[in-house]
Every structure is written in structure tokens, then in C-alpha cells.
């Protein structure tokens, strides 16, 4: 709480003169106005609201005025544009942030207060961090066991297959997804000042889908199954063969789930008349499986910010999107669900531990 009446009459008149001076820089006039209002009994919150500033900034202006008077209000050194830290202190701060990767400005402000007894407002800290060339970013999630050589070999073999593919051959990606009957909150644009809420369902039922996607045409085969296992894979392979009657060979790419390698599946593939060739994506490489991106697009269009009153409604929305919307509107999705593969190396990242 800042007690009113802390200014002498001369000090108040000087500040009022600055605030009313049309030739004075606007930033200085605004700060002088804030100090006068604090002296007259306004709270930091009220002054901040009137000047369209946050209350922490108003408190910081008051501290600057206490320390350096009107000259301090004209210096702009407390918000990070002209840094109060020495070159050595800036280097220490940079080294500390680089080493610790703090998640919020509160922790950085606490470190500055403890280390150098300096107090920054939230906006001042953000300005300081930008000045020191720091950005706020979320880390990418990468698999723990990445084998660069295997990724490169897979991409080369995949491209080689595409280059020699005949008209009577097709390439299909296969995977399973298990969406749960729950709404997924996601960021959205909304009118300013409007509180946004999403009704949550109480259901925990899960939909099991074993599906296939052709990146060239957008054609899908999506089976709702009780359990994803070797039997559901065989049922899906039968559906794929039926959908590609004119193809001599169907090249199917899939991950290394145990049921994809099951003896039951291998025995089925050995039967006479089978036209399917399985290709396995390297372990721990979901980025080399385009159908994984299809699941992400599905969630964006069916579960993000959407609430379904019943599991039946939820299931209909998901299956309709996968079986009808994706093939019918493939031109809208093909740029996001692609085989634009790349090798991911942990060496390209600073991996947080």
C-alpha cells in the first residue's frame, strides 16, 4: 500500500507541469501523471486501469521515482529497453537462463531479486529477455531411441519403391487409433472479454479403429473393432485387398506393434492369392508414419472444442470423418498428411532432462 501525500507541494506541481506539457514526451508525461494520482490516494490498480497499464508497472514507476525522482522517470532504464544490469550481470543472467531454461518470468524475477536486489515488472522482464535475445517456446517432443541410420535407410528405400512403382501397385499406410469419448479443450479466437467454457462429458468409453490410408488418393479403410490385435489386422488386410481388386501388389507400411508381427498374420500372408507386402517403419519413428498425422487432423475436426452427448454421437462423428470426409475432401488435407519425411536427430536439439 502506497501512502498518499508523499509529495511536497513543489514536487507535485513539477509533476503536474510535466503531465500537462504538450511538448513533453508522452511516456514521461504518463509516468508523471501516475505519480500524482498515487500521491492523491489512488491505488496502483486504479492508476493502472486508468492508464491502461498493469499495476506492477505502476509500482515500478513509484520505486523509480523514490530512488531517482523526476529524472529517473525520464530514463526508461527500468523496463529493459535501457538495461539496469551491467554487462557482467547481463552475461550472468544469460548464462543462468541458458543453463536452467526457466518456465516463467516469476522465477527469473526472483533470481534477479535474490542475486542483484533488482525488481522488474512482468512487462519489464519480457522486454529485458527480448533484448537479451531470448524467446518463449515449447520444446518439441522426440522419441527417446532415435536411430538416424535406420531412419535414413527407410526413407531411401521408401523413395526407391515409389520411383519404381507400377500402375498395378499401390502404397497404403496402416495404424490404429483409440479416441476416447471426451471433449478436448483447444485454443480458439473469441470476442475480447468473453469467458469461454466447454462442457465435459463423463463418459470414458473408447473407440478402437484399425485403419488404412492411401496418400495418393485419400482413400481409406477404417474398421471399428472391439480390440486391436492380429485378428483385426487380418480383417483390415482383407478389406484392403477387396478395395484394390485391380492391383497386383499392395505395399502396406505399418509400425512395429507386436500384433503386426504375429504368427497369425504371417501365416495369413503366406496363403495363395495374397497380394499384400508388409513394410515396417523403424521403431520409435512416428514421424515416418503419415497416418499418425491423419489422427491429429481427425481430433482437430471431431474432438477439439466439441462435446457429444452420447458415445454413439461421438462414434458417428469420428467414423464419418475418417471414412467419408477425408476421402471426399482430400485436397484440403493432403498438404498436412504427407510423406515429406525427414531424419530427426537428437543432435539437432538441446534435449531437456
N, C-alpha and C positions, 0 to 999 in steps of 0.2 A: 504494500500500500504506500503510495507516494503522498506525503502530507501536503496539502495546499499551502500557499503563501510563502513558498521558499524563495521567491524572487524579491529583491528590493524594488522600490518604485522605479529607480533608474534602469535597472536590468529589464524590468517588464516593458518600459517604454521603448528601450532599444530593440527588444524582440518584436514588439508590435510594429515598430517602424520598418523592420526588415520584412515582416509578414505582409505589410501593406504596400511596400515599394514595388511598383510595377516593373521596375528595371532590374530588380534583384532576380538571380537565378531561381527558377521555380522550386527546385529541390531544397534550397536553403530556406526559402520563404515558408515552405510546408513544414519544415522541421522547427522553425521559429514559432510558427502557429501552434504546433503540437506542445511545445514547452509552455507557452502562455496558457493553453487550455488546461494542462496539468496543474499549473500554478493556481488556476481558478477553481480547482476542485474536481475536474473531470477525471474519470478513471482511464487507465490505459486502454481498456476495451472500448470505452465510449469514444475516445480520441481516434483509435484505430478505425472504428466503424465510420466515423465522420470523414476521415481522410482516405478511406478505402485501403487501409494498411492492416497488418496483423499486429496484435497487442505486444508481441515480443519485440518487434521493430521499434515501437513507441518507447518501450522500456530501455532499449539500447540507446535511443536518441537522448533520453534523460540522463543515462550514465555518461554519455559523451559530453553533454552539457555540464554536468557536475565536475567532470575531470578537466575539460578544456574550454568551457564557456562557448560564446558565440563563434569564436574562431574554430573550435572543434566541430561545430555543426556545418561549417563550410568546407571541411577537409575531405569528407567522403572516404575516410580510411577505415571505417569500422564495418563496412558492408562487404569487404572483399575486393572491391574494384581497385583500391589502393591499399595494399595489404599492410596490416599492423605487424605481421610477423617479419622478423629479419630473414635474410637469405638462408642462414643456418637453420632457423626454426622452420621455414618452409620446406627445406630439404628433409628435416627430421619428420615433419608431418607426412610428406610424400612417401618416405621410406616406411613409416608406420602403417599408412593406409595400404600400400602395396603389399606389405607382409601380412596384414590381418584381414583385409577385404571386409571392412565393417558393413553391416547390413543397413544401417540408418545413420542419419546426421546426429541423433542424440548421443550415440556412442562417440562420434568424432568430437562433438562439442564438449563432452565430459573429459575426453583426453586432453583437449586444449586447456580446459579449466584446471585440470589436475597438474598438467605439465608446465604451463606458462601463465596460469591465473588469468586467462583471457576468456571473455564471454562473447559469444556470437549468437545472433538470432538465427532462426532456421533459414530464412531467406539469405542472410549474410553468409552462412556456411555454404549454401548451394552456390552462391556467386564465387566464393573462395575456391571451392572444389573445381568449378568450371575453369577458373583462372589457372589452377594448377594442373589442368588437363586430365581431370577425372570425369567419367561418365557413370551414370547409374544403369546397370544392366543385369539381366538374369542369366545365370550360367546355362549353357546347353547341357542336356543330359546325354551322355555317351555310354555305350556298353563297357563293362569292366574289362572284358577279354577281347580286345580287337587285334586281329592278325592282318597286318597290311598286305602281306604277300598273298594270302588266301583271297582277300578282297580283290586285289588286282587281277589275280588269275581268274576269278569268277567273272569279273567284268569283261575281260578279254575273251573268255570262252562264250559268254552270252552274246557279245557283239559279233563274234565269228559265226555263231549259229544264225543270227538274224541275217548276216550277209549272204549266207548260202541257203536260206530258207526257200523252199519251192512253193508254188501256188497251192499244192495239195497238202501243205503243212500249216499248223497253227501253233501259237505260243499262248499259254494261259498261266496265270498266277493263282495259287490256291492258298487259303488260310482260313482260320476260324476266328470268330469274334463272339463276345459274350456280354452284350449290353444289358444293364440292369434297369429295371423299371424305377428310375429315379430321375428327377429333373436335374440338369447340370447348370448352375449359375454361370453366366459368361458376361463379360463386359459389353456394354452397348451405349449408343448415343441416346440421350434423353434430354427433355427440356431442363434448363438450369433451375435448380431449386426443387425439383420433383424427386421425391423418395420413390425408389423402385424396389419392388419385392417380387418374389417368386414362390408360389405355393409349392410345398414339398409333398410328394406322395409318401405314404407309409409302406408301400409295397417293397419287397426285397426280391421279387421274382426275377429270374434271369432268363434271357433268350439266348439259346445256343444256335449259332449259324455257322455252317460249314459252306464256304463259298468259293467261287472261281470268277476271275475277271480277265477279259481279253483287252489288252491295252490298245490294240489297233482299231477295234470296232466298238468297244464299250459293252460288248455282250457279257452277260453274267449268268451264272447258275448259282442259286442261293438256296440251300436246303436248311429248313428248320429241323433240328434233331434233338432228341432227348439228351444225348450225351455225345460229345465229340470224341471219337475213337476210331479204330481201324475200320469198323463196320460203316461208320458214317462217311469215312473217306472213300470206301469202295462204292457206296451209294452215290457219292458225288462224282466219282470217276465214270460210273455208268451213265449218269446224266450228261456228263461232258461228251462222252462218245456219241450219245444219241443226238446231241446238239450239233456235232461236227461230222455228220454222216459222209460228207463229201471229202473229208480229209484222210489222207493216207497215214499221217503221223500227227499226233498232238503232243507237243512238248509242254510238260507241266512243271513249273517251278514252285517249290514249297520249302518250308523251313524244316528244322531237324527235330520236330516233336516226336517222341517215341512211337506214337501210333502211325506216323508216316513211314517208319521203318519196320513196322510189324511184319512178322512172317505171314500173317493172313493176307496182307496187302501184296507181298512179294509173290505168294502162290497165285493170287488172282491175276497178277500181271503176266504170269507165265502161261496162262490159258491161251488156247488157239484163238486167233482173231483179234487179240488185243492190239490197239493202235496207240497206246499211250507210252510215252517215255518220261520217266521222272528225272528231274534235275534238282539237286539240293543246294539251297543257298548256304553260304558259310555260317557257322554258328555265331551267335551274338551280333548279327548284322541285320536288324530290322530295316535299316535304311536301304538295303538292297532288295526289299520286298515291296513293290509298289502297292499291292493290295492293302498293306498297312495304312497307306495314305487314304485309301478308299474308306477305311473305317473311320478315320478322322473326319473326312468330309461328311460321312453319314451322321456322326454325332453333331456336327455343326448344324445340319439341316433337320435333325429329328429330336435331339435331346437338349441342346443348348437353349436355355430360357423357355423351355416348353414343358408343360405339365399335362400328363394324361391321367384321366380319372380312373381308368382301369388298365389292367395288363393287356387285355385284348386290344384296346385302342393303341397302346404303346407298340405292341407287336405288329399291328397292321401298318402303322406309320413307318417302322423300321423296314419291314419286308417290302412294302410298296416302294420305298426309296431305292432299296438295293435291286429289286427285280424289274422295276419299271422306269423310275426316274433316271437312274444312272445311264441305262442304255438309250433312253429317249433323248436325254439332254447331254450326251457325251461330249459334244462340242464345248459345253460350259465347264466340264470337269477335267478334260484331258490335259490341260496345261498344269493342273495341280497333281494329278495322279499319273506320274510319268516314270519312265525308266532312265531318267537323267542321273545315272549313278556316279558316285564319287567315292574315292578311298578316304576313310576317316582315320586319322592317326592321332593318338594321344599327344604326340609331339607338337601338334598344331594348337594345343590348348594349354592353359595353365590349369591343371586338374586340382580342384579343391579337395581337401581331405578333412 
